[in-house]
């Protein structure tokens, strides 16, 4: 069964500010998806909306008009979505800082980081120098992914900072300033019929 995030790319080509909401929390995605379905006159299912957008050229214009008319609602949803992401980033960075304090006198994190760095270098050289047997590709690539992921986590442990929070704050400031992007502006006819349906209940308040 398809999910709303599965059509985020298609919707994003028409109304870029709506796509993050379809990929966000389930409550937000379902609310926005239901509104889009109501505007397009389809069943409240991602596959039905996708089919309508692909097969009916008028549907794209209708969706674009809805995004323009509901730009304030969409802006508020995006603000809350970015705020949630900011809180998650702050929690993550807080955990990293606590870990540093706890292991300040312990040499094991440094040893693990060096070992992972050596493994990544050896793995890169090995993959470049020797062909991987077809029967072992899945296992090798899986292990390589795990090692690289662990190395990136180790790097974050040492050099992670409040940069993530700063980037999220920039997003909030950008959205709060009303810079929703050109994708919400109507292209073509400006008097399409089929006004947007009424706003749904705020899913964040549930």
C-alpha positions in Angstrom: 0.0 0.0 0.0 1.4 3.4 -1.0 2.1 6.2 1.5 1.8 9.9 1.2 5.6 10.3 1.2 5.6 8.2 -2.0 4.0 11.0 -4.0 6.0 13.8 -2.4 8.3 14.1 -5.4 5.4 14.3 -7.8 3.6 17.0 -5.7 6.9 18.8 -5.1 7.4 19.4 -8.8 4.1 21.4 -8.7 4.1 22.8 -5.2 7.5 22.5 -3.7 6.5 23.7 -0.2 3.9 20.9 0.1 6.3 18.1 -0.5 8.0 18.2 3.0 4.7 18.0 4.7 3.8 14.8 2.8 7.1 13.3 3.9 6.7 14.5 7.5 4.8 13.1 10.5 1.9 10.8 9.7 -0.7 13.1 11.1 0.5 16.1 9.0 0.9 14.0 5.8 -2.6 12.5 6.1 -4.2 15.9 6.7 -2.4 17.6 3.8 -3.0 14.5 1.6 -6.7 14.6 2.3 -6.9 18.2 1.4 -5.1 17.7 -1.9 -7.4 14.7 -2.6 -10.5 16.9 -1.9 -9.3 19.7 -4.1 -8.6 17.3 -7.0 -11.8 15.4 -6.4 -10.2 12.0 -5.9 -10.3 9.3 -3.3 -8.2 10.1 -0.2 -5.4 7.7 -1.2 -1.9 8.5 -2.4 -2.2 6.3 -5.5 -5.4 8.0 -6.5 -3.9 11.5 -6.2 -0.7 10.4 -8.0 -2.8 9.0 -10.9 -4.8 12.2 -11.2 -1.7 14.4 -11.3 -0.1 12.2 -13.9 -3.1 11.7 -16.2 -4.9 15.0 -15.9 -3.0 18.2 -16.9 -5.6 20.3 -15.2 -4.9 18.7 -11.9 -1.5 20.2 -11.7 -2.9 23.7 -12.2 -5.6 23.0 -9.6 -3.0 21.9 -7.0 -0.9 24.9 -7.7 -3.8 27.2 -7.1 -4.7 25.5 -3.9 -1.1 25.8 -2.7 -1.2 29.5 -3.5 -4.5 30.0 -1.7 -3.4 28.0 1.3 0.1 29.4 1.4 -0.3 30.7 5.0 -1.5 27.3 6.3 1.3 25.5 4.5 3.8 28.1 5.9 2.6 27.4 9.4 2.8 23.6 8.9 6.4 24.0 7.6 7.4 26.1 10.5 6.1 23.5 13.0 7.8 20.7 11.0 11.2 22.5 11.0 10.7 23.2 14.7 10.2 19.5 15.4 13.4 18.7 13.4 15.2 21.4 15.4 14.2 19.9 18.7 15.4 16.5 17.5 18.7 17.9 16.4 19.2 19.6 19.8 18.4 16.4 21.6 20.9 14.5 19.5 23.6 17.2 20.0 22.9 17.1 23.7 23.4 13.4 23.8 26.7 13.8 22.0 27.9 16.4 24.5 26.9 14.2 27.4 28.8 11.3 25.9 31.9 13.5 25.6 31.7 14.5 29.2 31.2 10.9 30.4 34.2 9.6 28.4 36.4 12.7 28.8 39.1 10.7 30.6 38.6 7.4 28.6 40.8 6.7 25.7 38.5 4.1 24.2 36.4 6.6 22.0 39.6 7.9 20.4 40.9 4.3 19.8 37.6 3.3 18.2 37.6 6.3 16.0 41.2 5.7 14.8 40.3 2.0 14.2 37.3 2.9 12.2 39.3 5.4 10.1 41.8 2.8 9.3 39.0 0.3 8.3 37.4 2.9 6.0 40.7 3.6 4.3 41.5 -0.1 4.0 38.0 -0.8 2.7 38.2 1.9 0.1 41.6 0.7 -1.2 40.4 -2.9 -1.2 37.3 -2.1 -3.2 39.3 -0.1 -5.7 42.1 -2.7 -6.1 40.2 -5.9 -6.1 36.9 -6.9 -7.8 34.1 -8.1 -5.6 32.7 -11.6 -6.5 29.1 -11.4 -7.7 28.0 -13.8 -5.0 29.5 -11.7 -2.2 28.5 -8.2 -3.4 25.5 -7.9 -1.1 27.4 -8.9 2.0 30.4 -6.7 1.2 28.3 -3.6 0.4 26.3 -4.2 3.6 29.4 -4.4 5.8 30.9 -1.4 4.0 27.8 0.6 4.7 27.9 -0.4 8.4 31.5 0.6 8.7 31.1 3.9 7.0 28.0 4.7 9.1 29.9 3.9 12.3 32.8 6.1 11.2 30.5 9.0 10.5 29.0 8.6 13.9 32.5 8.7 15.4 33.3 11.8 13.5 30.1 13.5 14.7 31.1 12.5 18.3 34.3 14.5 18.0 33.5 17.4 15.7 29.7 17.7 16.0 28.5 21.1 17.1 25.6 23.4 17.1 25.8 23.8 13.4 22.8 21.5 12.8 20.7 23.7 15.1 21.9 26.8 13.3 20.9 25.4 9.9 17.5 24.4 11.3 17.1 27.9 12.7 17.9 29.4 9.3 15.1 27.3 7.8 12.7 28.6 10.4 13.7 32.2 9.8 13.4 31.7 6.0 9.9 30.2 6.3 8.8 32.7 8.9 9.9 35.5 6.6 7.4 34.2 4.0 9.9 33.0 1.5 8.0 30.0 0.4 9.6 29.7 -3.0 8.4 30.2 -6.5 6.6 26.8 -6.6 3.6 28.3 -4.9 3.1 31.0 -7.5 0.5 30.3 -10.2 1.8 29.6 -13.6 -0.5 30.0 -16.5 -4.2 30.7 -15.9 -4.9 32.7 -12.7 -8.7 32.1 -12.5 -9.0 28.3 -12.3 -12.2 26.9 -11.0 -12.4 24.5 -8.1 -11.5 26.4 -5.0 -9.7 24.7 -2.2 -11.6 22.9 0.4 -11.8 24.1 4.0 -8.9 23.7 6.3 -8.7 20.6 8.4 -8.0 20.3 12.1 -4.4 21.0 13.1 -2.8 17.5 13.4 -0.1 18.8 15.7 -2.8 19.6 18.4 -3.9 15.9 18.6 
